[in-house]
Amino acid sequence: TVYRHDHARRSDPDGNVWVADARRPTPDELKMFPGEKDKGSVVVKFSPEGEVLMTLGTPGVAGNPPEALTDPTDVVTAPNGDIYVAESHMNVEDPNLVGRISVFDRTGTFIKAIGKTGTGPGEFRTPHAVVFDSQGRLIVADRHNHRIQILDTDGNFLGEYGEFSRVSGLTIDENDTIYASDSESNAARHPGWRKGIRIGSLTDGKVTMFIPGHETESPDGAAG
């Protein structure tokens, strides 16, 4: 499909695949491809065979849960089966910027939204990736705030690290080693920092390895 933005994919313990389909077509794109109006701004759960098992949000519609989502960036399932959806991929200069994590139970019933737009503890500007650590804490790549935040499952702020830079992609292993991909840092977006993958410990937030990104002048950055 032309204008869908497969923004993040994750699997759960049962082998199901979760896709955050972030982007909706723009008005100009809809003029060229009117059939794409019901696409984007949803999270879809697929079986290992590709059968659609669940859809969160309304395709092509931005809004608030439970009826809709706003440009979801990532999705992860908690140890108890709850579903955490990071929102949103909007322009951070938009006065209506959304920054939150919406929580659903395993059946897709909306429970609550945690966080809000902002720069303070537990607030977000482009929460771009979410994972759980070995203690069941929620680790959030708060990209436009240039930090990783550590929250409990209710959204209470536990700590943050800025040493991993402007994080777009995030994963963590069973030893709580973080692998953080910075695809965007440059003189305009994050002065003094380089694109690349930073590896370190969630225990102390120290970066122990850095893999530089490839050189590119593309405004879209370098994929990790």
KEFIVEX-639143 format. One record per atom (N, C-alpha, C): x, y, z. Coordinates in steps of 0.1 Angstrom, whole numbers, plus 5000, padded with zeros to 4 digits. Each point is the difference from the previous one (the first is absolute). Last residue first. Layout:
XYZ...
***
This chain:
519350295117500849925009500149864996499150454968499349895007501149925008500250524987500649884996499349895008497950514983500949935009500649874995497150354980499349905007500849925009501550354970499450065012499249895008504649924971498549984999499450075012504749934989499550145001498449994999504049635017499050034990499550145003503649565018499950154996498950024990499949605037500650034987499850154997500349845052499149994988500750034987502449805047499650124992499149974989500749775048500249964986499550124992501749905054499350094990500449954986500049855058500449984986499350094991499550025048501349934999500449974986496650345032500249944987501449944999496650095045501350034993500149934987496549985036499850104989501350034992498949685039500650135003499950104988497749584999500250015014500650145004499149834955498950075006500250025015503949954961499349935011498850095005502449994948500350035014499149935010501150174944499849885008500550035015498650274950500650015013499649885009500250164944499449915010500850015013499350414962500749875001499249925011501050554983499149894998500849875002501550455026500149934987499049895000500750515027499849865001500049944986500350485010501049935008499949855001495650284990501350054998501049925009495349904979500649975013501450035000497050124964499149935008500649975014502550234966498750075001499249935011504349834988500250135005498750075003499549495001500950084991500050145007497449475007500850115005500950064990496949614994499750144996500950105005499449515009500150014985499950144996501249665043499850144998500150024985499149565034500450054987499650144999501249625041499250124996500550064987500149565037500550034987499150114994501249795053499250074990500750024987499949635044500950084991499150074990498649695036499750145000501150084993499549525001500950055010499950155002497549744968499749955013500950055011499550324957500149855001499749965015498350414964500749985013500149855002499050444961499749865004500949985013498250424963500549965013499749855002500150484964499749865001500749955013500150464991498949964991499649865002502950415029499749864997498849984992503950365014498750024994499549864995503750005039499850104990498550004995502549765037499749924988499650094988500950155046501249964993499849924987496850185035500250084988501249964992496249785038501450014996500150084987496449915047500350034985501550004998495649845039501450054996500150024986495949895024501049935008501450064998494350124993501350034996501049945010494949834988500750075009501550014996496349754978500550134995500750085009498249555005499050105002500450134994502949625002498949974990498850105002504950185011499349885004498849984991504550264983498750015006499649875006504450294976499649885006498850025008502550254954499450015013499649855005503750274965499349885003499350015013501550414963500249925013499349874999499750434972501449955001500349925012495850214982500650055012501449955003497449864962500350154999500450065013499249524999500950044990500350155000498849625034499350134999500950084991499549475012500850094993499350124997499249645041499450084989501150084994498749555034501250094996499550074987497749735045499850054987501150094996500049575036499950144999499950044985500749555021498750044996499750154999504249755009499250035012498650044996503349924967499949875007499250025013498950354961501349945005499749885008497250244957500049965014501349945004498550384959500449865004499849985015499150384955499749965013500449855002500650494966500249855002499749975014499450444984500249944987500249855001497850475022500449875005500149904989499550534999500349894991500649885008499550345031499950064986500649904991498049995055500649954988499950104988499949905060499450074988500849974988501149865045498849934996499350074989503350325023499949855003498749944996500950444973500249965014500049855002499050274959501449975002500349955014495349974966500850095008501449955002494749794990501050074993500850105009498149555022499450114992501150074993498749515032500950104995499250114992497649545003501050055009500950104993494849764996501150064993501050055010496149575001500450145004501150054991497149594993500250015014500250155004497749704956500850115005499950015015499549554970499250105007500950115006501349594976499950124992499150115007501549555016498949994991499850124991503449975035500349904990498949984990500250485023500249865005500249904989501650534998498949914998500249875007502150544997500149875005498649934998503350444981498749955002500149855004503350465001500049854998498649955004502050514981499449925011500349854996499950534979501149925005499549915012498450374956499649895009501349935005498750524978500949885001499549915011498350434979499249895006500849885001501950404982499550045013499149895006504349924967498550005000499450045013504749914990499650145001498550024998502249574997500150055014499650145001498249644964500950105001500150065014498349504998499650134995501250105000499149515015501050044990499750134993498649815052499749994986501250044992498549655038499550104991500750135003500249435013500650135001499450094988498149555028500250064987500550145002499349495027500450145002500350064986497249565025500650054988500350155002499449535034499550134996500850064988501049585024499250004987499450134996503249895037498649955003499150004988504650154997500049865005498649955003500150384963500549995014500149855004500250214949499149945009500849985013500350384959500749905007499049945009500850384956499149925008500849895007500550524970500549875004499049935009499250424976501449984997500449865003495050274988500849925009501449964995496150364989501349974994500949925009495650085021500650114992501449964996495049735012501350025004500650124991494649825016501150034990501350015007495949885024499550004986501250014990500250015050500249874993499650004985502950345010499549875003498850015010501350404965500349945013499449875002501650224951499250045011500449935013500349984941500850045012499050055011499449664954499550115009500950025012500549664965499950124993499550125008498949525018500950034989499750134993499249895052499250004988500950044988501349745050499850124993499149994988502349575015499850115009500050134993499249444988500450144995499750105011500849424993499550125007500550124993500749564982499349965012499450125008501849834947499750125009499249955012503549694971498650035002499850125009504249764987499650134993498550035001502849645021499749974986499550124992501150015047501249974993499849964985496550345021500549875004501349974993498550515010499949894990500449875007498350545012500649885005499849894990500350574999499349884995500849885006499050575005500949895004499349874997499550534978499549895008501149915004500050404970499650045013499349895008500049944946500950065009499450045014497049954955501249945003500850085011495850074970499849925012501249925003499950294962499550085011499849925013501649904952500849985012499550075012498250024954499749875007500849975012500550394971498950015009499749875007504150224975499749875003498850005010501650414982500649914990499549855002498750345030499550044987500549914989501549945044498749954998499450044987504250165014500149864996498649954998500350435016500550004986500149854995498850085046498950044990500550004986502549665031499750145001498950044990500649515026500350074988499750155002501549705042498850024991500450084988503149685035499750124993498750004992502049645032499950135005499350114991500149475015499850064987499850155002502149565029499550145001500050074987499749465015500550104991499450135004501049465019499350135002500750104991499649435004500750114995499250135002500449485026499250094992500850134996501449625028500450004986499250094992499949925049499249904992500450004985501850325032500549875004499349894992500250464974499749975014500449865003501950394963499349875002499849985015500650454964500549935012499249875000501050484968499549865001500649935012499150544976500649915010499449864999498950354968501050075008500749915010497350024952500349895010501150055009496650264969501350025006500149895010496950114953500049955013501550005005498350124955500350105010499949955015499449724957501050114998500350085012499049474998499250125000500950125000
***
